[in-house]
């Protein structure tokens, strides 16, 4: 459950305001208070602030736009409302809500100068609003039912679907006429027909008495008129509705909230500095180690090349793999690993011959780590089997150098060498 501090600006926002705390479950906390904005700011106590602004200063309607949202939606809104706005659209700010079940999207338009003034007045007392919502969205929509809220000279209306507006200085019946919800209910023979439409009214006790004749007239025009008296005034009902997420937020586009990354990171500043220092020291140490090891490698490579040139003065190529170069020298000299390589290769050859029938070794020679063998077999496939078996362990690589048919047998020469040599 999230709590919100809801402020309703007066006609003169610098002089008076109303405020109350409400949560997103539609419950108010405490009573609505009146006073100056400076007094309201002292009660915010870190809660997100929702500001209700006069809907007589804001155009609220619904439009059918094919775009989903984002920059394309903001670009299309001025042209969609151009005929409903009597001033230059360049001086207006437009905001939109989520699409409704009808497919229409609620939108609101307000003078940029007026919106700037509201924001400035709030900023002067240290209030940064989370949302700014026209107050007619505080009158909850009931599907299939018209709703009216009377608050002094101001009348808020919605039809339960896509029409919502406010009327200043009129009667409740005037709001229904403006919405096109009243008719004379007569048929072709000029006889009265059954009234239609349901109306829910919210008003203070004084307004119920003031419009007593209007209520009687509306009961003759409509199917039902249900009057709900608000002993605590309109503010609590408006607040719980917008705190539940209803309404178009005017703070969109250029007026959208800016992320205050500085305030988020400020409590972690000391830890962040220490962490960055540790990372810097670690990278510096690794860099020094890398430089030192690179220098040592270069010195060892130069020393090896000098010694290699003494052993093989005719080979001027750069030695990329010193280990392999040393093994090559050892095999050429017939020392070092030659004897183990020879014995291991014989073991691989013997295993391959045992696994292959009708094949015999005719001759074998070994020189500088390379074994040449001549094999006689009944067919070529046997020679291929021997070659695969010798290379199966991955220690040696065998290749068929030649194959000849002599009488009824196949004579082949197979060469075996250590893998990687």
BELTA-V38841 format. One record per helix or strand of 2 or more residues. SS is the DSSP state (2 for helix, 1 for strand). FROM is the first residue (numbers start at 1). TO is the last residue. If there is no record, write none. Layout:
# BELTA-V38841
ss->SS from->FROM to->TO
ss->SS from->FROM to->TO
This chain:
# BELTA-V38841
ss->1 from->3 to->9
ss->1 from->17 to->23
ss->1 from->28 to->35
ss->2 from->37 to->41
ss->1 from->48 to->53
ss->2 from->55 to->57
ss->1 from->59 to->63
ss->2 from->70 to->80
ss->2 from->82 to->84
ss->2 from->89 to->91
ss->1 from->92 to->99
ss->1 from->105 to->111
ss->2 from->112 to->124
ss->1 from->131 to->134
ss->2 from->135 to->138
ss->1 from->145 to->151
ss->1 from->154 to->158
ss->1 from->164 to->168
ss->2 from->172 to->178
ss->1 from->198 to->203
ss->2 from->205 to->210
ss->2 from->212 to->221
ss->1 from->224 to->229
ss->2 from->235 to->243
ss->2 from->253 to->255
ss->2 from->261 to->266
ss->2 from->269 to->311
ss->2 from->322 to->333
ss->2 from->338 to->354
ss->1 from->359 to->367
ss->1 from->370 to->377
ss->2 from->380 to->390
ss->1 from->396 to->406
ss->1 from->409 to->418
